[in-house]
Amino acid sequence: MRANRYLLLLIAGVALVAAFVDGYAYVFRLATHQSLTGPINQIPHLAVPALGFNQQIYIHKGLDLQGGTHLELQITNVRNNMPISNARDAAISILERRVNASGYAESVVRAEGADRIVIELPGVNLEQAKQILGKTSYLTFWTWAPGTPDATTLSDLNPADANKYQGYKPVYTHIDGSMLTQAVRSTDQSGLPDVSFTLSSSGAQLLCNVTKAAVAKPQGDPQNKLAIFLDKDLIEDANVQSEICGGQGQITGGFTQDSAQALAVQLDSGALPGTIQTLTSTEVSATLGANTVRLSLLAGALGLAIVVLFMISYYRLPGVVASLALLLYAAIALAIFKLFGVTLTLAGLAGFVLSVGMAVDANVLIFERVKEELRAGRTLGAAMEAGVARAWPAIRDSNTSTLITCGVLYFFGAPLIKGFAITLAIGVGVSMFSAIVTTQQLLQVVAGIRPARRLGLYGVSAPRKAVAA
């Protein structure tokens, strides 16, 4: 049986695409006039407008490889008598929206027990993480009325802010952050950063009624002011110059661009249903992450080299073919990791290295079957075809059971295990292509070369001729 030219073209095309994706970082450096060595200034991305293709192409590193922040949070003082587990789930949803809106890539936000949340943010330092995640961001609107703040008000608000005006107390208007439908960073008439917000219909009606009452009071009178509190702190105490009945407003207060953006993200993602306390916080240094990557890559390269030496020394010419297929396998797997944004963790690297061993296992099955067929007296081409056909059921069943295990680990395992499951599943899928398609077609090409037909190159001795008695 001759090699299939269409499959050879497929292998060549896949190899070229994989090589392009794997080396695209260097193409991007040249295109953006950057040095070929050292840190890259921005994430490599490829845009093909005619095809509607716009994709980042790089290795997404997890916390253990890139460095970052690991936080364990606890939710307490839950409002509105919400069950603690429900409050935890609501907080997870809100924190995920904050993380995504802030542009933190490859983050993990997961439940831990009844009232705890674990967050991992690769590439983010501890202060950045606490700034966006640690605030409850419970927005409330208040007016001022004659009187003295009671104990409940003083516990809900900062006492100094609650006693800002002698002889006046803050009165809750029942307008809060749950009525916000949108909050975005904007600029005021002076060009300074502020936060614009939009209220729901119910919130807009309440605000309209409140400002109608406030505008009737003289300017300078505390009763003419509308106070906005974030958590317990007063962030704005503005004079009401006209009725606000459209449901839209601005929060000013000496913001910077970053602080206005952070507040807008917090408000737009929703107020946490209780108080968030940081139980533990760990900052993984980038140096540790880089060292982990270096050692892991070194271990992978060493393992690959040992496997290649073993295959060549034991299986000879088929071992050379298998080594070429193995290198192609590694290139394809790496290209998939880059192109589809697979987050690579230390556990994921372990899954990839394990899949390399499984790729070799498939080749071993094929070569042993080929040797059996050659010993039985078949021609080289027929032995290769029969060897692949006989090895295929074992390869199929083995890899299928592994893929099932990967599915179970991914859907029911801890987040740390998911990276292992994903990379192992990708590796197994690529290894099946490598063994059944790449190795088989390369063997058929080799079988068509006359000097490569010697049985000794396949670890098989030529059968002896029978001697008559």
N, C-alpha and C positions, 0 to 999 in steps of 0.2 A: 504494500500500500504506500502510495506516495504522499508527501506532505500536501495538505490542503492550502492552496495559495490564498484563499480568502481568509482562512484562519491566520495564516502568516501575516497578511496585511493587517488584520485586527490586532495581532500581537505587536506589530511594528507601530501601529497608530497609538495603541495604549501606552507603549513604551515612550513614544515621543511626547505625548501629553503629560505623562508622569514626570519625565525629565524637565519639561518646561515649567510645570507647577513647582517641582522641588527646587529648581534653580531660579524661580521668578524673583526672589529677593535680590539677586545680583542684577537681574535685568532692571528691576525697579530702581536700584541704587544708581545704575548708569543713566537711566532716563531722568532721574531727579538730581543728577550731578553730585552724588554722594560717594564717599570712599567705599571701596569694596570690603574694607575691614572696619572693625569698631562698631559701636552702637548705631542703629539706624534711626533717623530722625522722626519717621512716621511709619504707621502700619502699611505694608505693601498692599495695594489694591489694584484690581484690573477692571477696566470699564470698556465695554464694547457696545456703544449706543445703538448700533444697527441691530444687534441681537437682544437689546434690553438687558444686557448682562453687566452687573456691577457688584463685584465680590471682593472681600478682603481675602488675601492669600497669605496666611502665616500660621505658625503653631500657637494654638491657644493653650497657655500654661495655667495649671491650677495653682492653688495657694502654696502647696508644698514645693513647687518648682520655681514659681515666680517671686514668692515672697508676698506679704500682705498682712491682713489683720484677721484674727479669729476672736469672735466675741460670743460670750454666753450671757444672754439677757433673761431677766425675770420680770413678769408683769404682775403688778400689785395695784391696790386701790382701784379696783374695777368699778366703773360708773354704771348707773342704771340697773344695779343688781344682776348684771349679766353673768351667767355661769363662767367659771374661770377658763374652761376648755374652749368655750365659744369666743371669749375675749382673746385667748391665745391665737386661735385660728384667724380672727379678724385682724389682729396685730401682724401676723405673718403676711397676710394679703397686702396690708398697708405698707409694711416694710419692703416687700418685694417691689411695689410700685415706686417707692422712693429710690430704691437701689437702681432700678431700670431707668427711671427718669434722670438720675444723676450720671448715667453713662458708665456705671461700674460693670465691666464685662466678666463673664464666667463666675458670677457670684453664686453663693449657696445660702438659702434661707430655709431652715427646717425646724420642725417641732422637736422638743426634747423634754419628755415628761408632760405633766398636766399644765404647767405654767411657765415653761422655759423655752427659749428660742435660741438656736445656734446660727450664727451668721459668719460666713467666710467671704472675704473681699480681697481677691488677688490684686496686687499693685496699688493698694490703698493704705496709707498710714493710719495710725491709731486715732489721731486727732480728727482727720477727715471723716473717719467712720463714726466717731461719736457725735460730730456736729450734725450729720444728716440723720442718724438713727436714734440718738439718745433723747431727743425732745418729743414730748407728747404732742405738741402742736395743737392744743385744744383752744380754738379761737372763740371768744365770747364778746358780745357787745353790751355795754352798760351806759346808763345815764346817771346824772347826779340829782339828788333830792335832799331837802333839808333833813338833818338827823345825824345820828352817830352809827357807824358800822357795827353790826352785831357780831357775835362770836362765829357764826357760820360764814359770814362774808369774809371775816378776817382769816379764817382757815382756808377759804377758797382762793383768796387773792393775797398778794404781797401786802402786809399791813401798812408799809410806808406809802404804797400807791393808793390803798383804800382810804387813807387819811390825808390825801393830798390837799383837800380843801377843808379848812376848819369849819365845822357846823354842817357839813354835807356828807352824804354817804352814797356809795355806788348802788344802783338799782339794776338788777338783771333784766334785760329786755326779752329774754328767751330767744335771742338770735345767736346761733353758734355755728361752728365750722361744718356741722353736718348739713347745713343749708347751702353751703358753697357748691356751685356747679363747675366753677373754673377759677383758677388763680394763676396769673402769669406775671413775669417780671416785665416792667415797663419803665417809662421815664415821665417825670412831671413836667410842668411848663418851663422849669428852669433847666431841664436836661439832666436832673438828678435821678438816680434809680429809685423806683418805688414798686409796689405790688398792686396790680389791678385785680379785682375780683368780681364775680357775678353770682348773685343769689338765686335760689329757686323761687318759684312764684309765691310760696308761703313766706319765705324769708324776705322777699321784696315787699310784700304787703306789710309785714311787721316793721321793716325799716322805714317805709313810707309813713306809717302812723307815728313812729317814734320821732322822726325828723319834723313832722308837722307840729308836734307838741313842742319840740325844742326850739324851732325857729320863731315861735311866738314869744320866747323869752329874750330879754335884751342881750346884746353882744357883751361879752365879758362876764356874764353871770354863769356860774358852773352849770346851771340848769339848761344853758344853751349849748352845752358841749356833749359830744358823743365819744365815749371812751371805749377803746378796743384793747382787750387783754389777750395775750398769748400765754397759755398755761396760767401762771399766777402774775405775770409781769405786764405792766401797762406799756404798750408800744405806741399808742397814739391817743391823744386827747384833743380833738379838733373842734373848733367852733362850727356850728351848723348855720350856714348862711342862706340855705334854701332847702326846700323839701327834696328828698332823694327817693323818688318813686319808680325809678327804672330798674332797680335791683342791681345797679352797678356802682362801684366805688373804688377808691384807691387808699392804700395804706402807705403813709410816708413816715419818715423817722430817721433820717441820716443813714440810709442803707448804702453799702457798697454794692458793686455789681454782683459779687459772689454771695453776700448775705441776702440780697434781694432774691437771687435765684434760689438759694437754699430755702428761704421762707416760702416762696411760691411752690416749690416742689413739695414741701411738707404740707402746706394747706391743700394743694391740689390732690395729693395722694390720700388725704383724709387724716382726721385726728385719731390717735391711738386711743383705744377704749379704756386705758388706765395708765398708771405710771410705769415707766420702763426703768429698771435698775440693771446696771452692769455688774454681773457677778464675777466674771473673769474676762480678761482681755490680754491677748498675746499678739505681739507684732513679730512676724517671721521676717528676718532680714533678707534682702535681695541677695546678699553674699552667700547665705546658706542655700538659697534656692539655686543659684548659679552653680555652686559646688555639687549639689545633688544632681543637677542636669548633667554636668560633666562626668561624674562617676557613673551615672546610669548609662549614658551614651558609650562610655568606655567599656562597661560591662557588656552591653549589647554588641559592640563591635568585636570584642574578644570572643564572645560566644559564637557569633556568626563566623569568625575566622576559624575557630576550632571545628565547627560543623562542616565548613567547606573543605578543610584539610582531611577530615574523616571521610567525607563522601568521595573525594578524589582518590585517596589512598586505598579505599576498600572497593569502590565500584568503578574506578578507573575512568574510562571515557564517559559512561553515563553520569558519573559523579561530576565531571566537568560541566556537562549539560545541566544537571540539577543545580549546580552552583550558579550558573548564569540565570536559570529560572528563579533561583532564590534571591539573587540581587534585583531582578525585575520585580519580584514579589515585594521586597522591602521598599522599592521606589514607588510602586503603586499604592501601598498602604500609607506611606508618608504623604503622598499627594492627596489621598482621601482625607487624612487628618487635617491638612492645610485647607483644602477646598471647601469642606463641609463644616468647618469650625468645631471639630472634636476637641473638647478640653482635655489636655493631656496631664494626668497626675502621675505620681510615683506608682500607684496601683495600676494605672493605665499602661505605663511602661512595662510593668510586669506582665500584663496581659498580652502586650505586643511581642515580648520576648518569648512567652509561652507559645504563641501562635507560630513563631518561627520554627520551633521544635515540631509542631504539628504539620507544618508544611514539609519538613524533612521526612516525617513519618510517612506521608503520602507517597513521596518519591521512593522511599525504601520498599514499600509494598509493591509499587510498580516494577522496580528493578529486580526484586526477588522473583516475581512472576515471570519477567522476561528471561531471567537466567534459567528458570525451570523449563520454559518453552524451548530455549536454545539447547539445553541438555537433552530434551526429547527429540531433537533433530529437526526442528522447524528452521525455516530461513529467518534471516535477521528481521526483515520487514514484517513477516507474519508473526514472529515471536513478540515484537514490540506491540503490534495490534492486539494480539491475544493477551499479552501481559497487562495492558491497560484495561481491557474488558474484564479480566478476572479480578483485578485489584479494585475496580470501581465500586462494587457493592460494599466492600469493607471500608473504603474511604468515605462513601456516602453515609453509611450508618454511623460511623465514628464522628464525622463532622456534624451530622444532624443532631445527635445526642448532645454534642458540645454546644450547638446553637440553642437547643432547648434549655440547657443549663444557663447559658448567658441570658436568655429571656427571663428566667426565674430570678436570677441575681439582679437584673435591671429593675424589674417591676416590684420585687419584694425585698431587695437588699438595702442596706444602708447607703447613703450617698457616696461614701468612700469606695464602696464595692461597685457602684454603677460605672465608674471610669474603667475599672478592670473588665467589666462585662462588655462594654461598648468596644474597646480596642480588641479584645479577644474575638468578638463576633466579626468585626471587620477583617481581622487577620485570618480567621478561618474561611470566610467567604473568598478572600483574595487567594488564599492558599489552594483552594479547590480549583480556581481558574489557573493558577500557576502549575499545579501538578497535572491536571487533566488536559488542559489546552496547551500551555506553553511547553512543558516538558515533553509531551507526546509529539508535538509538531517538530520540535528541535531534534528529537530522536529520529524522526522520519527523515529529516534533512540530512542528519549524519549518516543514516543507513544508505542514502543515495550516493555517498562518496566512497569510491572503491577502496582506498587505503584504510578507511574506517570500518571495513566489514570484517576484519580479523577478529575471531572470537576471543582471542587473548585480551583484547582491549575491553572486553565486557566481563572479564573475570571467569571465563568459561574455557575449558580445554576442548580442543577439537576431538570429536568422537573417534575411537580407534576402529580400524577396519577389522572385521572378523577374520580369523585365521582358520583355514580348513584343517581338520584333524588328519 
